Amino acid sequence: MAILLILQLLVTAFAFAERKRIYTVLQNQWQQADLSVKNDLEGSFGCCGFNKDTVAGDGHCDGTKPYCADKIVEKMQSQTQSIGIIALILLLIQILGVAASYFFYAGLKKIKRNRGR
């Protein structure tokens, strides 16, 4: 059980720590993505191009739409934060469960000991 709790704590820490690298990873993926993927993302997020240094999916931006970087990174960070918060809540519930079971066991042991007298 302790190994699972430690693993869950590591996942939570990883989710919060990796929020900083999201921009770099997404920029690399944008550069490697097919034109259809870029066009789909631009349509979904209502944006054009990843940032000022990258080309839009269809090769041109008219300047009226924002870059996709901010919108996509914000969405990814929000999702990562949600995963981290959920993992942290589950971890706390599990710790409370372990503590409660310990106290329940200790109480039963005390009752059994008192009956033996």
Backbone as XML, in Angstrom:
<?xml version="1.0"?>
<chain id="A" units="angstrom">
  <residue number="1" name="MET">
    <atom name="N" x="0.827" y="-1.190" z="0.000"/>
    <atom name="CA" x="0.000" y="0.000" z="0.000"/>
    <atom name="C" x="0.873" y="1.257" z="0.000"/>
  </residue>
  <residue number="2" name="ALA">
    <atom name="N" x="1.954" y="1.207" z="0.768"/>
    <atom name="CA" x="2.853" y="2.359" z="0.833"/>
    <atom name="C" x="3.463" y="2.653" z="-0.536"/>
  </residue>
  <residue number="3" name="ILE">
    <atom name="N" x="3.769" y="1.611" z="-1.289"/>
    <atom name="CA" x="4.344" y="1.797" z="-2.624"/>
    <atom name="C" x="3.344" y="2.504" z="-3.534"/>
  </residue>
  <residue number="4" name="LEU">
    <atom name="N" x="2.078" y="2.127" z="-3.432"/>
    <atom name="CA" x="1.051" y="2.786" z="-4.249"/>
    <atom name="C" x="0.886" y="4.245" z="-3.867"/>
  </residue>
  <residue number="5" name="LEU">
    <atom name="N" x="0.934" y="4.544" z="-2.582"/>
    <atom name="CA" x="0.818" y="5.931" z="-2.144"/>
    <atom name="C" x="2.002" y="6.765" z="-2.631"/>
  </residue>
  <residue number="6" name="ILE">
    <atom name="N" x="3.185" y="6.200" z="-2.555"/>
    <atom name="CA" x="4.376" y="6.904" z="-3.043"/>
    <atom name="C" x="4.292" y="7.114" z="-4.551"/>
  </residue>
  <residue number="7" name="LEU">
    <atom name="N" x="3.846" y="6.101" z="-5.271"/>
    <atom name="CA" x="3.691" y="6.220" z="-6.717"/>
    <atom name="C" x="2.681" y="7.306" z="-7.068"/>
  </residue>
  <residue number="8" name="GLN">
    <atom name="N" x="1.583" y="7.344" z="-6.345"/>
    <atom name="CA" x="0.578" y="8.369" z="-6.612"/>
    <atom name="C" x="1.111" y="9.764" z="-6.286"/>
  </residue>
  <residue number="9" name="LEU">
    <atom name="N" x="1.891" y="9.876" z="-5.239"/>
    <atom name="CA" x="2.505" y="11.157" z="-4.902"/>
    <atom name="C" x="3.458" y="11.593" z="-6.011"/>
  </residue>
  <residue number="10" name="LEU">
    <atom name="N" x="4.203" y="10.661" z="-6.563"/>
    <atom name="CA" x="5.119" y="10.976" z="-7.663"/>
    <atom name="C" x="4.363" y="11.431" z="-8.906"/>
  </residue>
  <residue number="11" name="VAL">
    <atom name="N" x="3.237" y="10.781" z="-9.199"/>
    <atom name="CA" x="2.416" y="11.189" z="-10.351"/>
    <atom name="C" x="1.898" y="12.604" z="-10.150"/>
  </residue>
  <residue number="12" name="THR">
    <atom name="N" x="1.459" y="12.906" z="-8.940"/>
    <atom name="CA" x="0.969" y="14.253" z="-8.639"/>
    <atom name="C" x="2.080" y="15.282" z="-8.821"/>
  </residue>
  <residue number="13" name="ALA">
    <atom name="N" x="3.243" y="15.001" z="-8.277"/>
    <atom name="CA" x="4.375" y="15.920" z="-8.403"/>
    <atom name="C" x="4.774" y="16.086" z="-9.863"/>
  </residue>
  <residue number="14" name="PHE">
    <atom name="N" x="4.770" y="14.998" z="-10.605"/>
    <atom name="CA" x="5.120" y="15.050" z="-12.023"/>
    <atom name="C" x="4.128" y="15.914" z="-12.801"/>
  </residue>
  <residue number="15" name="ALA">
    <atom name="N" x="2.835" y="15.778" z="-12.495"/>
    <atom name="CA" x="1.816" y="16.560" z="-13.195"/>
    <atom name="C" x="2.032" y="18.049" z="-12.979"/>
  </residue>
  <residue number="16" name="PHE">
    <atom name="N" x="2.382" y="18.439" z="-11.764"/>
    <atom name="CA" x="2.617" y="19.856" z="-11.494"/>
    <atom name="C" x="3.949" y="20.327" z="-12.069"/>
  </residue>
  <residue number="17" name="ALA">
    <atom name="N" x="4.972" y="19.492" z="-12.019"/>
    <atom name="CA" x="6.295" y="19.889" z="-12.494"/>
    <atom name="C" x="6.348" y="20.013" z="-14.014"/>
  </residue>
  <residue number="18" name="GLU">
    <atom name="N" x="5.658" y="19.141" z="-14.710"/>
    <atom name="CA" x="5.729" y="19.126" z="-16.169"/>
    <atom name="C" x="4.922" y="20.240" z="-16.830"/>
  </residue>
  <residue number="19" name="ARG">
    <atom name="N" x="4.176" y="20.994" z="-16.053"/>
    <atom name="CA" x="3.410" y="22.111" z="-16.629"/>
    <atom name="C" x="4.343" y="23.111" z="-17.311"/>
  </residue>
  <residue number="20" name="LYS">
    <atom name="N" x="5.558" y="23.221" z="-16.835"/>
    <atom name="CA" x="6.524" y="24.185" z="-17.384"/>
    <atom name="C" x="7.021" y="23.767" z="-18.771"/>
  </residue>
  <residue number="21" name="ARG">
    <atom name="N" x="7.071" y="22.477" z="-19.041"/>
    <atom name="CA" x="7.617" y="21.980" z="-20.306"/>
    <atom name="C" x="6.569" y="21.878" z="-21.412"/>
  </residue>
  <residue number="22" name="ILE">
    <atom name="N" x="5.334" y="22.127" z="-21.106"/>
    <atom name="CA" x="4.262" y="21.931" z="-22.079"/>
    <atom name="C" x="4.489" y="22.764" z="-23.333"/>
  </residue>
  <residue number="23" name="TYR">
    <atom name="N" x="4.886" y="24.014" z="-23.171"/>
    <atom name="CA" x="5.074" y="24.894" z="-24.325"/>
    <atom name="C" x="6.097" y="24.312" z="-25.297"/>
  </residue>
  <residue number="24" name="THR">
    <atom name="N" x="7.230" y="23.902" z="-24.792"/>
    <atom name="CA" x="8.296" y="23.365" z="-25.645"/>
    <atom name="C" x="7.848" y="22.105" z="-26.370"/>
  </residue>
  <residue number="25" name="VAL">
    <atom name="N" x="7.207" y="21.204" z="-25.640"/>
    <atom name="CA" x="6.739" y="19.949" z="-26.242"/>
    <atom name="C" x="5.701" y="20.236" z="-27.328"/>
  </residue>
  <residue number="26" name="LEU">
    <atom name="N" x="4.760" y="21.127" z="-27.043"/>
    <atom name="CA" x="3.723" y="21.443" z="-28.032"/>
    <atom name="C" x="4.303" y="22.136" z="-29.266"/>
  </residue>
  <residue number="27" name="GLN">
    <atom name="N" x="5.279" y="22.994" z="-29.057"/>
    <atom name="CA" x="5.908" y="23.664" z="-30.205"/>
    <atom name="C" x="6.610" y="22.641" z="-31.107"/>
  </residue>
  <residue number="28" name="ASN">
    <atom name="N" x="7.308" y="21.695" z="-30.505"/>
    <atom name="CA" x="7.967" y="20.649" z="-31.299"/>
    <atom name="C" x="6.939" y="19.811" z="-32.053"/>
  </residue>
  <residue number="29" name="GLN">
    <atom name="N" x="5.833" y="19.471" z="-31.387"/>
    <atom name="CA" x="4.787" y="18.677" z="-32.033"/>
    <atom name="C" x="4.103" y="19.463" z="-33.148"/>
  </residue>
  <residue number="30" name="TRP">
    <atom name="N" x="3.933" y="20.752" z="-32.963"/>
    <atom name="CA" x="3.315" y="21.590" z="-34.000"/>
    <atom name="C" x="4.173" y="21.564" z="-35.266"/>
  </residue>
  <residue number="31" name="GLN">
    <atom name="N" x="5.472" y="21.671" z="-35.088"/>
    <atom name="CA" x="6.375" y="21.690" z="-36.237"/>
    <atom name="C" x="6.375" y="20.355" z="-36.971"/>
  </residue>
  <residue number="32" name="GLN">
    <atom name="N" x="6.109" y="19.259" z="-36.267"/>
    <atom name="CA" x="6.111" y="17.942" z="-36.883"/>
    <atom name="C" x="4.728" y="17.519" z="-37.383"/>
  </residue>
  <residue number="33" name="ALA">
    <atom name="N" x="3.704" y="18.268" z="-37.022"/>
    <atom name="CA" x="2.328" y="17.870" z="-37.339"/>
    <atom name="C" x="2.018" y="18.054" z="-38.828"/>
  </residue>
  <residue number="34" name="ASP">
    <atom name="N" x="1.095" y="17.222" z="-39.321"/>
    <atom name="CA" x="0.618" y="17.346" z="-40.693"/>
    <atom name="C" x="-0.230" y="18.609" z="-40.836"/>
  </residue>
  <residue number="35" name="LEU">
    <atom name="N" x="-0.386" y="19.052" z="-42.060"/>
    <atom name="CA" x="-1.188" y="20.237" z="-42.349"/>
    <atom name="C" x="-2.629" y="20.067" z="-41.867"/>
  </residue>
  <residue number="36" name="SER">
    <atom name="N" x="-3.196" y="18.874" z="-42.028"/>
    <atom name="CA" x="-4.589" y="18.654" z="-41.607"/>
    <atom name="C" x="-4.734" y="18.779" z="-40.087"/>
  </residue>
  <residue number="37" name="VAL">
    <atom name="N" x="-3.737" y="18.321" z="-39.336"/>
    <atom name="CA" x="-3.779" y="18.431" z="-37.877"/>
    <atom name="C" x="-3.711" y="19.896" z="-37.463"/>
  </residue>
  <residue number="38" name="LYS">
    <atom name="N" x="-2.813" y="20.645" z="-38.102"/>
    <atom name="CA" x="-2.704" y="22.068" z="-37.789"/>
    <atom name="C" x="-4.012" y="22.794" z="-38.109"/>
  </residue>
  <residue number="39" name="ASN">
    <atom name="N" x="-4.597" y="22.483" z="-39.256"/>
    <atom name="CA" x="-5.866" y="23.124" z="-39.625"/>
    <atom name="C" x="-6.973" y="22.766" z="-38.641"/>
  </residue>
  <residue number="40" name="ASP">
    <atom name="N" x="-7.010" y="21.510" z="-38.190"/>
    <atom name="CA" x="-8.016" y="21.093" z="-37.204"/>
    <atom name="C" x="-7.838" y="21.858" z="-35.889"/>
  </residue>
  <residue number="41" name="LEU">
    <atom name="N" x="-6.595" y="21.968" z="-35.441"/>
    <atom name="CA" x="-6.336" y="22.692" z="-34.192"/>
    <atom name="C" x="-6.685" y="24.167" z="-34.326"/>
  </residue>
  <residue number="42" name="GLU">
    <atom name="N" x="-6.326" y="24.742" z="-35.454"/>
    <atom name="CA" x="-6.652" y="26.155" z="-35.662"/>
    <atom name="C" x="-8.163" y="26.379" z="-35.686"/>
  </residue>
  <residue number="43" name="GLY">
    <atom name="N" x="-8.884" y="25.458" z="-36.281"/>
    <atom name="CA" x="-10.335" y="25.567" z="-36.302"/>
    <atom name="C" x="-10.951" y="25.369" z="-34.925"/>
  </residue>
  <residue number="44" name="SER">
    <atom name="N" x="-10.433" y="24.396" z="-34.177"/>
    <atom name="CA" x="-10.967" y="24.102" z="-32.843"/>
    <atom name="C" x="-10.714" y="25.228" z="-31.851"/>
  </residue>
  <residue number="45" name="PHE">
    <atom name="N" x="-9.541" y="25.811" z="-31.906"/>
    <atom name="CA" x="-9.178" y="26.848" z="-30.943"/>
    <atom name="C" x="-9.401" y="28.260" z="-31.470"/>
  </residue>
  <residue number="46" name="GLY">
    <atom name="N" x="-9.793" y="28.409" z="-32.721"/>
    <atom name="CA" x="-10.025" y="29.737" z="-33.294"/>
    <atom name="C" x="-8.762" y="30.572" z="-33.312"/>
  </residue>
  <residue number="47" name="CYS">
    <atom name="N" x="-7.664" y="29.973" z="-33.789"/>
    <atom name="CA" x="-6.378" y="30.646" z="-33.775"/>
    <atom name="C" x="-5.681" y="30.444" z="-35.116"/>
  </residue>
  <residue number="48" name="CYS">
    <atom name="N" x="-4.481" y="31.026" z="-35.215"/>
    <atom name="CA" x="-3.754" y="30.934" z="-36.473"/>
    <atom name="C" x="-2.258" y="30.837" z="-36.189"/>
  </residue>
  <residue number="49" name="GLY">
    <atom name="N" x="-1.644" y="29.737" z="-36.603"/>
    <atom name="CA" x="-0.209" y="29.533" z="-36.366"/>
    <atom name="C" x="0.072" y="29.274" z="-34.900"/>
  </residue>
  <residue number="50" name="PHE">
    <atom name="N" x="1.189" y="28.639" z="-34.601"/>
    <atom name="CA" x="1.489" y="28.339" z="-33.208"/>
    <atom name="C" x="1.994" y="29.581" z="-32.478"/>
  </residue>
  <residue number="51" name="ASN">
    <atom name="N" x="2.961" y="30.247" z="-33.069"/>
    <atom name="CA" x="3.457" y="31.514" z="-32.532"/>
    <atom name="C" x="4.023" y="32.319" z="-33.690"/>
  </residue>
  <residue number="52" name="LYS">
    <atom name="N" x="4.653" y="33.445" z="-33.400"/>
    <atom name="CA" x="5.143" y="34.307" z="-34.483"/>
    <atom name="C" x="6.231" y="33.660" z="-35.321"/>
  </residue>
  <residue number="53" name="ASP">
    <atom name="N" x="6.880" y="32.618" z="-34.777"/>
    <atom name="CA" x="7.974" y="31.957" z="-35.491"/>
    <atom name="C" x="7.534" y="30.755" z="-36.322"/>
  </residue>
  <residue number="54" name="THR">
    <atom name="N" x="6.276" y="30.347" z="-36.194"/>
    <atom name="CA" x="5.805" y="29.173" z="-36.924"/>
    <atom name="C" x="4.732" y="29.570" z="-37.922"/>
  </residue>
  <residue number="55" name="VAL">
    <atom name="N" x="4.597" y="28.739" z="-38.918"/>
    <atom name="CA" x="3.638" y="28.994" z="-39.990"/>
    <atom name="C" x="2.288" y="28.393" z="-39.612"/>
  </residue>
  <residue number="56" name="ALA">
    <atom name="N" x="1.236" y="29.036" z="-40.058"/>
    <atom name="CA" x="-0.112" y="28.512" z="-39.831"/>
    <atom name="C" x="-0.292" y="27.237" z="-40.632"/>
  </residue>
  <residue number="57" name="GLY">
    <atom name="N" x="-1.341" y="26.498" z="-40.294"/>
    <atom name="CA" x="-1.621" y="25.243" z="-40.975"/>
    <atom name="C" x="-1.746" y="25.416" z="-42.476"/>
  </residue>
  <residue number="58" name="ASP">
    <atom name="N" x="-2.480" y="26.434" z="-42.886"/>
    <atom name="CA" x="-2.679" y="26.624" z="-44.322"/>
    <atom name="C" x="-1.642" y="27.563" z="-44.932"/>
  </residue>
  <residue number="59" name="GLY">
    <atom name="N" x="-0.663" y="27.998" z="-44.122"/>
    <atom name="CA" x="0.433" y="28.781" z="-44.657"/>
    <atom name="C" x="0.263" y="30.280" z="-44.560"/>
  </residue>
  <residue number="60" name="HIS">
    <atom name="N" x="-0.881" y="30.757" z="-44.094"/>
    <atom name="CA" x="-1.044" y="32.205" z="-43.971"/>
    <atom name="C" x="-1.957" y="32.559" z="-42.799"/>
  </residue>
  <residue number="61" name="CYS">
    <atom name="N" x="-1.678" y="33.697" z="-42.204"/>
    <atom name="CA" x="-2.518" y="34.246" z="-41.141"/>
    <atom name="C" x="-2.857" y="35.677" z="-41.533"/>
  </residue>
  <residue number="62" name="ASP">
    <atom name="N" x="-4.080" y="36.046" z="-41.259"/>
    <atom name="CA" x="-4.477" y="37.411" z="-41.622"/>
    <atom name="C" x="-4.248" y="38.414" z="-40.496"/>
  </residue>
  <residue number="63" name="GLY">
    <atom name="N" x="-3.791" y="37.954" z="-39.354"/>
    <atom name="CA" x="-3.481" y="38.845" z="-38.244"/>
    <atom name="C" x="-4.651" y="39.148" z="-37.323"/>
  </residue>
  <residue number="64" name="THR">
    <atom name="N" x="-5.841" y="38.680" z="-37.669"/>
    <atom name="CA" x="-7.000" y="38.948" z="-36.814"/>
    <atom name="C" x="-7.177" y="37.900" z="-35.728"/>
  </residue>
  <residue number="65" name="LYS">
    <atom name="N" x="-6.634" y="36.721" z="-35.936"/>
    <atom name="CA" x="-6.773" y="35.655" z="-34.944"/>
    <atom name="C" x="-5.501" y="35.562" z="-34.116"/>
  </residue>
  <residue number="66" name="PRO">
    <atom name="N" x="-5.636" y="35.212" z="-32.841"/>
    <atom name="CA" x="-4.446" y="35.051" z="-32.000"/>
    <atom name="C" x="-3.663" y="33.793" z="-32.384"/>
  </residue>
  <residue number="67" name="TYR">
    <atom name="N" x="-2.434" y="33.729" z="-31.920"/>
    <atom name="CA" x="-1.632" y="32.533" z="-32.134"/>
    <atom name="C" x="-2.192" y="31.387" z="-31.290"/>
  </residue>
  <residue number="68" name="CYS">
    <atom name="N" x="-1.980" y="30.187" z="-31.756"/>
    <atom name="CA" x="-2.512" y="29.000" z="-31.075"/>
    <atom name="C" x="-1.750" y="28.646" z="-29.810"/>
  </residue>
  <residue number="69" name="ALA">
    <atom name="N" x="-0.509" y="29.077" z="-29.710"/>
    <atom name="CA" x="0.325" y="28.688" z="-28.570"/>
    <atom name="C" x="-0.355" y="28.992" z="-27.243"/>
  </residue>
  <residue number="70" name="ASP">
    <atom name="N" x="-0.812" y="30.230" z="-27.087"/>
    <atom name="CA" x="-1.400" y="30.614" z="-25.810"/>
    <atom name="C" x="-2.641" y="29.791" z="-25.480"/>
  </residue>
  <residue number="71" name="LYS">
    <atom name="N" x="-3.503" y="29.591" z="-26.457"/>
    <atom name="CA" x="-4.747" y="28.868" z="-26.214"/>
    <atom name="C" x="-4.504" y="27.394" z="-25.930"/>
  </residue>
  <residue number="72" name="ILE">
    <atom name="N" x="-3.643" y="26.765" z="-26.716"/>
    <atom name="CA" x="-3.387" y="25.330" z="-26.537"/>
    <atom name="C" x="-2.627" y="25.081" z="-25.233"/>
  </residue>
  <residue number="73" name="VAL">
    <atom name="N" x="-1.618" y="25.886" z="-24.950"/>
    <atom name="CA" x="-0.839" y="25.720" z="-23.722"/>
    <atom name="C" x="-1.726" y="25.936" z="-22.500"/>
  </residue>
  <residue number="74" name="GLU">
    <atom name="N" x="-2.577" y="26.956" z="-22.548"/>
    <atom name="CA" x="-3.495" y="27.209" z="-21.429"/>
    <atom name="C" x="-4.415" y="26.013" z="-21.192"/>
  </residue>
  <residue number="75" name="LYS">
    <atom name="N" x="-4.941" y="25.448" z="-22.264"/>
    <atom name="CA" x="-5.818" y="24.278" z="-22.149"/>
    <atom name="C" x="-5.065" y="23.084" z="-21.569"/>
  </residue>
  <residue number="76" name="MET">
    <atom name="N" x="-3.859" y="22.835" z="-22.069"/>
    <atom name="CA" x="-3.059" y="21.710" z="-21.587"/>
    <atom name="C" x="-2.665" y="21.894" z="-20.117"/>
  </residue>
  <residue number="77" name="GLN">
    <atom name="N" x="-2.277" y="23.124" z="-19.741"/>
    <atom name="CA" x="-1.912" y="23.377" z="-18.352"/>
    <atom name="C" x="-3.112" y="23.203" z="-17.433"/>
  </residue>
  <residue number="78" name="SER">
    <atom name="N" x="-4.266" y="23.629" z="-17.897"/>
    <atom name="CA" x="-5.490" y="23.462" z="-17.116"/>
    <atom name="C" x="-5.789" y="21.981" z="-16.900"/>
  </residue>
  <residue number="79" name="GLN">
    <atom name="N" x="-5.652" y="21.190" z="-17.968"/>
    <atom name="CA" x="-5.906" y="19.756" z="-17.863"/>
    <atom name="C" x="-4.884" y="19.083" z="-16.958"/>
  </residue>
  <residue number="80" name="THR">
    <atom name="N" x="-3.626" y="19.468" z="-17.079"/>
    <atom name="CA" x="-2.572" y="18.897" z="-16.249"/>
    <atom name="C" x="-2.793" y="19.259" z="-14.786"/>
  </residue>
  <residue number="81" name="GLN">
    <atom name="N" x="-3.199" y="20.500" z="-14.543"/>
    <atom name="CA" x="-3.478" y="20.920" z="-13.175"/>
    <atom name="C" x="-4.653" y="20.134" z="-12.603"/>
  </residue>
  <residue number="82" name="SER">
    <atom name="N" x="-5.668" y="19.917" z="-13.414"/>
    <atom name="CA" x="-6.822" y="19.136" z="-12.953"/>
    <atom name="C" x="-6.414" y="17.717" z="-12.578"/>
  </residue>
  <residue number="83" name="ILE">
    <atom name="N" x="-5.585" y="17.106" z="-13.401"/>
    <atom name="CA" x="-5.105" y="15.750" z="-13.104"/>
    <atom name="C" x="-4.313" y="15.745" z="-11.803"/>
  </residue>
  <residue number="84" name="GLY">
    <atom name="N" x="-3.462" y="16.729" z="-11.615"/>
    <atom name="CA" x="-2.671" y="16.817" z="-10.397"/>
    <atom name="C" x="-3.534" y="17.005" z="-9.158"/>
  </residue>
  <residue number="85" name="ILE">
    <atom name="N" x="-4.549" y="17.849" z="-9.247"/>
    <atom name="CA" x="-5.442" y="18.090" z="-8.108"/>
    <atom name="C" x="-6.234" y="16.837" z="-7.783"/>
  </residue>
  <residue number="86" name="ILE">
    <atom name="N" x="-6.754" y="16.167" z="-8.796"/>
    <atom name="CA" x="-7.510" y="14.926" z="-8.573"/>
    <atom name="C" x="-6.618" y="13.863" z="-7.934"/>
  </residue>
  <residue number="87" name="ALA">
    <atom name="N" x="-5.393" y="13.731" z="-8.430"/>
    <atom name="CA" x="-4.463" y="12.751" z="-7.856"/>
    <atom name="C" x="-4.140" y="13.098" z="-6.403"/>
  </residue>
  <residue number="88" name="LEU">
    <atom name="N" x="-3.991" y="14.382" z="-6.108"/>
    <atom name="CA" x="-3.705" y="14.802" z="-4.740"/>
    <atom name="C" x="-4.883" y="14.510" z="-3.813"/>
  </residue>
  <residue number="89" name="ILE">
    <atom name="N" x="-6.101" y="14.773" z="-4.273"/>
    <atom name="CA" x="-7.292" y="14.483" z="-3.481"/>
    <atom name="C" x="-7.406" y="12.982" z="-3.216"/>
  </residue>
  <residue number="90" name="LEU">
    <atom name="N" x="-7.199" y="12.182" z="-4.249"/>
    <atom name="CA" x="-7.244" y="10.728" z="-4.067"/>
    <atom name="C" x="-6.171" y="10.251" z="-3.094"/>
  </residue>
  <residue number="91" name="LEU">
    <atom name="N" x="-5.005" y="10.835" z="-3.176"/>
    <atom name="CA" x="-3.924" y="10.483" z="-2.258"/>
    <atom name="C" x="-4.319" y="10.792" z="-0.816"/>
  </residue>
  <residue number="92" name="LEU">
    <atom name="N" x="-4.900" y="11.962" z="-0.592"/>
    <atom name="CA" x="-5.317" y="12.330" z="0.757"/>
    <atom name="C" x="-6.412" y="11.400" z="1.277"/>
  </residue>
  <residue number="93" name="ILE">
    <atom name="N" x="-7.355" y="11.024" z="0.407"/>
    <atom name="CA" x="-8.406" y="10.087" z="0.802"/>
    <atom name="C" x="-7.791" y="8.738" z="1.178"/>
  </residue>
  <residue number="94" name="GLN">
    <atom name="N" x="-6.825" y="8.291" z="0.414"/>
    <atom name="CA" x="-6.186" y="7.012" z="0.710"/>
    <atom name="C" x="-5.412" y="7.067" z="2.023"/>
  </residue>
  <residue number="95" name="ILE">
    <atom name="N" x="-4.735" y="8.177" z="2.276"/>
    <atom name="CA" x="-4.005" y="8.323" z="3.540"/>
    <atom name="C" x="-4.984" y="8.313" z="4.709"/>
  </residue>
  <residue number="96" name="LEU">
    <atom name="N" x="-6.104" y="9.014" z="4.556"/>
    <atom name="CA" x="-7.126" y="8.997" z="5.607"/>
    <atom name="C" x="-7.681" y="7.584" z="5.806"/>
  </residue>
  <residue number="97" name="GLY">
    <atom name="N" x="-7.863" y="6.846" z="4.727"/>
    <atom name="CA" x="-8.337" y="5.467" z="4.820"/>
    <atom name="C" x="-7.360" y="4.579" z="5.554"/>
  </residue>
  <residue number="98" name="VAL">
    <atom name="N" x="-6.089" y="4.735" z="5.273"/>
    <atom name="CA" x="-5.064" y="3.949" z="5.962"/>
    <atom name="C" x="-5.045" y="4.309" z="7.445"/>
  </residue>
  <residue number="99" name="ALA">
    <atom name="N" x="-5.122" y="5.597" z="7.761"/>
    <atom name="CA" x="-5.128" y="6.024" z="9.163"/>
    <atom name="C" x="-6.366" y="5.491" z="9.881"/>
  </residue>
  <residue number="100" name="ALA">
    <atom name="N" x="-7.524" y="5.578" z="9.232"/>
    <atom name="CA" x="-8.758" y="5.083" z="9.848"/>
    <atom name="C" x="-8.684" y="3.581" z="10.087"/>
  </residue>
  <residue number="101" name="SER">
    <atom name="N" x="-8.160" y="2.841" z="9.138"/>
    <atom name="CA" x="-8.062" y="1.391" z="9.323"/>
    <atom name="C" x="-7.080" y="1.045" z="10.444"/>
  </residue>
  <residue number="102" name="TYR">
    <atom name="N" x="-6.025" y="1.830" z="10.585"/>
    <atom name="CA" x="-5.083" y="1.600" z="11.682"/>
    <atom name="C" x="-5.777" y="1.803" z="13.025"/>
  </residue>
  <residue number="103" name="PHE">
    <atom name="N" x="-6.511" y="2.914" z="13.165"/>
    <atom name="CA" x="-7.198" y="3.186" z="14.432"/>
    <atom name="C" x="-8.300" y="2.159" z="14.701"/>
  </residue>
  <residue number="104" name="PHE">
    <atom name="N" x="-8.968" y="1.706" z="13.663"/>
    <atom name="CA" x="-9.983" y="0.661" z="13.815"/>
    <atom name="C" x="-9.332" y="-0.626" z="14.307"/>
  </residue>
  <residue number="105" name="TYR">
    <atom name="N" x="-8.223" y="-0.992" z="13.710"/>
    <atom name="CA" x="-7.488" y="-2.193" z="14.118"/>
    <atom name="C" x="-7.006" y="-2.069" z="15.566"/>
  </residue>
  <residue number="106" name="ALA">
    <atom name="N" x="-6.460" y="-0.905" z="15.916"/>
    <atom name="CA" x="-5.975" y="-0.695" z="17.282"/>
    <atom name="C" x="-7.132" y="-0.778" z="18.278"/>
  </residue>
  <residue number="107" name="GLY">
    <atom name="N" x="-8.294" y="-0.252" z="17.915"/>
    <atom name="CA" x="-9.456" y="-0.330" z="18.792"/>
    <atom name="C" x="-9.927" y="-1.753" z="18.973"/>
  </residue>
  <residue number="108" name="LEU">
    <atom name="N" x="-9.955" y="-2.527" z="17.886"/>
    <atom name="CA" x="-10.353" y="-3.928" z="17.994"/>
    <atom name="C" x="-9.365" y="-4.721" z="18.852"/>
  </residue>
  <residue number="109" name="LYS">
    <atom name="N" x="-8.103" y="-4.431" z="18.704"/>
    <atom name="CA" x="-7.079" y="-5.120" z="19.484"/>
    <atom name="C" x="-7.256" y="-4.822" z="20.969"/>
  </residue>
  <residue number="110" name="LYS">
    <atom name="N" x="-7.575" y="-3.562" z="21.279"/>
    <atom name="CA" x="-7.790" y="-3.159" z="22.668"/>
    <atom name="C" x="-9.015" y="-3.859" z="23.247"/>
  </residue>
  <residue number="111" name="ILE">
    <atom name="N" x="-10.108" y="-3.944" z="22.463"/>
    <atom name="CA" x="-11.323" y="-4.613" z="22.910"/>
    <atom name="C" x="-11.047" y="-6.090" z="23.166"/>
  </residue>
  <residue number="112" name="LYS">
    <atom name="N" x="-10.323" y="-6.712" z="22.266"/>
    <atom name="CA" x="-9.997" y="-8.138" z="22.415"/>
    <atom name="C" x="-9.142" y="-8.368" z="23.666"/>
  </residue>
  <residue number="113" name="ARG">
    <atom name="N" x="-8.213" y="-7.485" z="23.915"/>
    <atom name="CA" x="-7.336" y="-7.583" z="25.079"/>
    <atom name="C" x="-8.147" y="-7.426" z="26.377"/>
  </residue>
  <residue number="114" name="ASN">
    <atom name="N" x="-9.104" y="-6.476" z="26.371"/>
    <atom name="CA" x="-9.939" y="-6.253" z="27.552"/>
    <atom name="C" x="-10.875" y="-7.430" z="27.814"/>
  </residue>
  <residue number="115" name="ARG">
    <atom name="N" x="-11.324" y="-8.122" z="26.800"/>
    <atom name="CA" x="-12.196" y="-9.297" z="26.970"/>
    <atom name="C" x="-11.432" y="-10.474" z="27.552"/>
  </residue>
  <residue number="116" name="GLY">
    <atom name="N" x="-10.154" y="-10.525" z="27.320"/>
    <atom name="CA" x="-9.335" y="-11.620" z="27.796"/>
    <atom name="C" x="-9.083" y="-11.559" z="29.283"/>
  </residue>
  <residue number="117" name="ARG">
    <atom name="N" x="-9.328" y="-10.442" z="29.908"/>
    <atom name="CA" x="-9.052" y="-10.290" z="31.336"/>
    <atom name="C" x="-10.120" y="-10.884" z="32.176"/>
  </residue>
</chain>
